[in-house]
Amino acid sequence: MREQTWLSKIMFFFNIVLTVLTFLAYSLPFLAPKAFPFLSVLTLILPLFLILNFFFFLYWLLQLKRYMLLSGLVLLLGITFINRFYKFSETNLPKSDDDFTLMSYNVRLFNLYEWLPKDDVPDQISKLIDEKNPDILCLQEFSPSDKVKTSQFSNNFIKLYGGKNKYGQAIFSNYKIINRGEIEFPNSSNNVIFVDLLKNNDTIRIYSIHLQSIKISTDIHEDINEEKSKFILKRLSQAFTMQQQQAEIIKSHYDTCKHAKIICGDLNNSAFSYVYRTIKGDMKDAFEEAGKGFGKSYNFKYYPARIDYVFVEKNITVKQFKTIDTFFQSDHFPQIARCSLSDK
């Protein structure tokens, strides 16, 4: 057997380290963040681990080294994680009269504080809503604005907080609202609102959620020093711990609901996290069902972050799903799902 070169030894060492970190990240969706708040940060970079494992697999394969089996095994065991990160093909099932469309969008207060150098954000969002014409519209980080036209919806539930500049969440619907409510979180300005909609003879529960914000700019400077890195990690750990509590409150609430359910909104966390797994439960991720590409929902400069979701119950079919990642009127992107409710 030919002796290993120094380069192969170094590469294999890093391959082993990567394997350990990847398996650790695989386990984190099953571990409560409050027990391992620092390690939970690894869920944000799990896609990077998967990409690096793929490169190691190719590196050893080209050299006909059996070490490729290590990365191959890692990728095989993480196949479900890959599907959450990237979809190679989309679904677009035929339309029917029973279909309904839902749009979910974190509108960032319609640029109330001029984060974006634009003065027509409310107008542009109104035009998008008119163009897509959803049956149900869920808006997170909502703020009342005369420039935002929602008169096409016959029903709404709006929950606002604050003084002069109000903020909150809103659900607009073409279907009759027969019940409405809110889930408040302790020690947080974030919340959940929900409505029960009457569609024909069926009742559908819609949850619009906004979990604890991480509060990190989408445009992080490249010259991050050690002190700034520690601050970011600390803030991430604190946010993930609060999100765990919020996710468990949501699940406890929707477990008591006997209607068909759709949960949508801004989780402020990745699809590889404990928070995602807790809220999703046995429901279906609309992106995994019918989306394509990365499903990027947050305008982060260096990473195709997917932190906004639409989850549906098993008796709801996702016929089409899109994230409009070319619509730069917020730090998030709108998501649109076309669904139908089965008889089962």
C-alpha positions in Angstrom: 0.0 0.0 0.0 1.4 3.4 -1.0 2.3 5.7 1.9 0.2 8.7 2.4 1.6 12.1 1.4 1.6 15.0 3.9 -1.1 16.7 1.9 -3.4 13.6 2.1 -2.8 13.4 5.9 -3.7 17.0 6.4 -6.8 16.7 4.2 -7.9 13.6 6.0 -7.5 15.3 9.4 -9.8 18.2 8.3 -12.2 15.6 6.8 -12.5 13.9 10.2 -13.0 17.3 12.0 -15.7 18.2 9.4 -17.4 14.8 9.9 -17.6 15.3 13.7 -19.0 18.8 13.3 -21.5 17.7 10.7 -22.8 14.8 12.8 -23.0 17.2 15.8 -25.1 19.6 13.6 -27.3 16.6 12.6 -28.2 16.0 16.2 -29.0 19.6 17.1 -32.6 19.6 15.9 -33.3 17.0 18.6 -31.5 19.0 21.4 -33.1 21.9 23.2 -31.1 25.2 22.5 -31.4 26.3 26.1 -29.2 23.2 27.0 -26.7 23.9 24.3 -27.2 27.5 23.2 -23.7 28.0 21.7 -23.8 24.7 19.7 -27.1 25.7 18.2 -25.3 28.2 16.0 -24.0 25.2 14.0 -27.4 24.7 12.5 -27.0 28.0 10.6 -23.9 26.7 8.8 -25.0 23.1 8.3 -25.4 23.7 4.5 -21.8 24.8 4.4 -20.8 21.5 6.1 -22.8 19.6 3.5 -21.1 21.4 0.6 -17.6 20.8 2.1 -18.4 17.1 2.6 -19.4 16.9 -1.1 -16.1 18.5 -2.1 -14.2 16.1 0.1 -16.1 13.2 -1.5 -15.1 14.4 -5.0 -11.5 15.0 -3.8 -11.0 11.4 -2.6 -13.0 10.0 -5.5 -10.7 11.6 -8.1 -7.7 10.1 -6.2 -9.5 6.7 -6.0 -9.1 6.8 -2.2 -11.5 4.8 0.0 -11.7 7.9 2.3 -14.5 9.0 0.0 -16.7 6.5 1.8 -16.5 8.7 4.9 -18.0 11.8 3.2 -20.3 9.7 1.2 -21.8 8.2 4.4 -22.1 11.7 5.9 -24.0 12.9 2.8 -26.2 9.8 2.7 -27.2 10.2 6.3 -28.0 13.9 5.7 -30.1 13.4 2.6 -33.2 14.9 4.3 -31.2 17.9 5.3 -30.1 18.4 1.7 -33.7 18.5 0.5 -34.4 21.3 3.0 -31.5 23.3 1.7 -32.0 22.9 -2.1 -34.7 21.6 -4.3 -33.8 20.5 -7.9 -37.3 20.4 -9.3 -40.5 22.3 -8.6 -44.2 21.2 -8.6 -46.9 22.9 -10.4 -50.1 20.9 -10.3 -53.1 21.8 -12.4 -55.4 24.5 -11.0 -58.9 23.7 -9.9 -61.9 25.6 -8.5 -61.1 24.4 -5.0 -57.6 25.9 -4.9 -56.7 28.8 -2.6 -53.6 30.9 -2.5 -51.8 32.1 0.6 -49.1 34.8 0.7 -46.9 35.3 3.7 -44.5 38.3 3.9 -42.5 40.1 6.6 -42.9 43.6 5.3 -40.5 45.3 7.8 -43.1 48.0 8.7 -43.3 49.0 5.0 -40.0 50.8 5.4 -41.4 53.1 8.0 -37.9 54.0 9.3 -36.4 54.3 5.8 -34.0 51.3 6.1 -34.1 51.2 2.3 -33.3 54.2 0.2 -36.7 54.2 -1.4 -39.9 56.2 -0.9 -42.3 53.9 -2.7 -42.1 50.7 -0.7 -45.8 50.6 0.4 -46.9 51.3 -3.2 -44.7 48.5 -4.6 -46.0 46.0 -2.0 -49.6 47.0 -2.8 -48.9 46.4 -6.5 -47.5 43.0 -5.7 -50.5 42.1 -3.6 -52.8 43.2 -6.5 -50.8 41.2 -9.0 -50.7 38.0 -7.1 -54.2 38.4 -5.7 -54.0 35.9 -2.9 -57.0 34.6 -1.1 -55.2 34.8 2.3 -52.5 37.4 3.1 -50.4 37.2 6.3 -48.1 40.1 7.0 -45.5 40.1 9.7 -43.9 43.4 11.1 -47.1 45.1 9.8 -47.6 48.8 10.3 -50.7 50.8 9.3 -50.2 52.7 6.1 -52.6 54.6 3.9 -50.5 53.8 0.9 -51.0 50.0 1.3 -54.3 49.0 -0.3 -56.0 46.0 1.1 -59.7 46.9 0.4 -59.9 43.8 -2.0 -60.1 41.6 1.1 -63.5 41.4 2.8 -62.1 40.2 6.2 -59.1 40.9 8.3 -57.6 40.6 11.8 -55.0 43.1 12.7 -53.1 43.1 16.1 -51.1 46.2 16.8 -48.8 47.5 19.6 -46.9 50.7 20.3 -47.6 54.3 20.5 -47.3 56.8 17.7 -45.7 54.3 15.3 -47.7 51.1 15.7 -46.5 47.7 14.7 -47.7 44.1 14.8 -49.2 41.5 12.5 -52.2 41.3 10.1 -54.1 38.6 8.3 -56.4 39.5 5.4 -58.8 37.0 3.8 -61.4 36.6 1.2 -63.0 33.9 3.4 -65.2 34.6 6.4 -63.3 34.8 9.7 -65.3 32.9 12.4 -62.7 33.0 15.1 -59.5 34.9 15.9 -56.9 35.2 18.6 -53.3 35.8 19.6 -50.5 33.9 21.3 -48.3 36.2 23.4 -44.7 35.4 24.3 -43.2 36.2 27.7 -40.6 39.0 27.7 -40.8 39.6 24.0 -42.5 42.0 21.5 -42.9 39.1 19.1 -46.1 37.1 18.9 -48.5 34.9 16.9 -51.9 35.7 15.6 -54.4 33.2 14.2 -57.8 33.1 12.5 -60.3 30.3 11.7 -61.5 30.8 8.1 -64.7 29.3 6.6 -64.0 28.0 3.1 -67.2 26.4 1.7 -68.0 23.9 4.5 -64.5 23.6 5.7 -62.8 25.5 8.5 -59.0 26.2 8.2 -56.9 27.6 11.0 -54.2 30.1 9.8 -51.3 30.9 12.1 -49.1 33.9 11.3 -45.9 33.8 13.4 -43.0 36.0 14.1 -40.4 34.5 16.5 -37.7 36.2 18.4 -35.5 38.3 16.1 -31.8 37.8 16.0 -31.2 41.5 15.3 -28.1 41.1 13.1 -27.8 43.3 10.1 -28.1 41.8 6.7 -24.9 43.6 5.7 -22.3 42.4 8.1 -18.9 44.0 7.5 -16.1 41.7 6.4 -13.7 43.0 9.0 -15.4 41.3 11.9 -13.0 41.2 14.9 -13.0 38.8 17.8 -15.0 41.0 20.1 -17.7 41.5 17.5 -17.8 37.7 16.8 -18.4 37.0 20.5 -21.2 39.5 20.6 -22.9 38.0 17.5 -22.6 34.4 19.0 -24.0 35.6 22.3 -26.9 37.3 20.6 -27.6 34.2 18.5 -27.5 31.9 21.6 -29.9 34.2 23.5 -32.3 34.4 20.6 -32.3 30.6 20.0 -33.1 30.0 23.7 -36.1 32.3 23.5 -37.2 30.8 20.2 -37.3 27.4 21.8 -39.8 28.6 24.5 -41.9 30.3 21.8 -41.9 27.3 19.5 -43.0 25.0 22.4 -45.8 27.5 23.2 -47.0 27.5 19.6 -47.0 23.7 19.4 -48.9 23.4 22.7 -51.5 25.8 21.2 -52.0 24.2 17.8 -52.1 20.7 19.3 -55.5 21.6 20.7 -56.9 22.7 17.3 -59.1 20.2 15.5 -59.3 22.1 12.2 -57.0 21.8 9.2 -54.0 24.1 9.9 -51.5 26.2 8.0 -48.6 27.8 9.9 -46.7 30.6 8.1 -44.3 33.4 8.9 -40.9 34.3 10.1 -39.2 31.8 12.4 -35.9 33.7 12.4 -34.1 30.3 12.3 -33.0 27.7 9.8 -34.7 24.5 8.6 -32.0 22.5 10.5 -33.0 23.8 13.9 -34.9 22.5 17.0 -37.3 25.4 16.5 -38.1 24.4 12.9 -38.6 20.7 13.9 -40.8 21.6 16.9 -43.1 23.9 15.0 -43.3 21.8 11.9 -44.0 18.6 13.7 -45.8 16.2 11.4 -46.8 19.0 9.0 -45.4 19.4 5.5 -43.0 22.2 4.5 -44.4 23.8 1.4 -41.0 24.5 0.0 -40.0 20.9 0.2 -43.3 19.9 -1.3 -43.3 22.2 -4.4 -40.5 24.7 -4.3 -37.3 25.0 -6.3 -33.7 26.2 -5.7 -32.6 27.5 -2.3 -35.9 29.0 -1.3 -34.0 32.1 0.0 -36.5 34.1 2.1 -34.1 36.6 3.8 -31.9 39.0 2.0 -28.6 38.1 3.7 -25.6 39.2 1.7 -23.4 36.1 1.9 -25.8 33.2 2.4 -29.2 32.0 0.8 -31.0 32.0 4.2 -34.4 30.4 4.4 -36.0 31.5 7.7 -39.6 32.1 6.5 -41.9 29.1 6.0 -45.3 27.8 5.1 -46.3 24.5 6.9 -49.5 22.7 6.0 -51.2 19.7 7.4 -51.2 16.3 5.6 -54.7 16.8 4.3 -53.7 19.9 2.5 -52.0 19.5 -0.9 -49.3 22.1 -1.9 -49.8 22.5 -5.7 -47.3 25.3 -6.2 -44.9 27.3 -4.1 -42.7 30.2 -4.9 -40.4 32.6 -3.0 -40.2 35.9 -4.9 -36.5 36.6 -4.2 -36.3 39.4 -6.8 -38.7 41.6 -4.9 -36.4 43.9 -2.8 -38.9 45.9 -0.7 -38.0 44.5 2.7 -35.2 42.4 4.3 -37.4 39.4 3.6 -39.0 38.0 0.4 -42.7 37.2 -0.1 -43.8 33.5 -0.2 -46.8 32.3 -2.1 -48.4 28.8 -1.9 -51.3 27.5 -3.9 -53.1 24.7 -2.0 -56.1 22.6 -2.0 -57.9 20.8 0.9 -58.6 17.2 0.4 -61.7 15.3 1.6 -59.6 13.1 3.9 
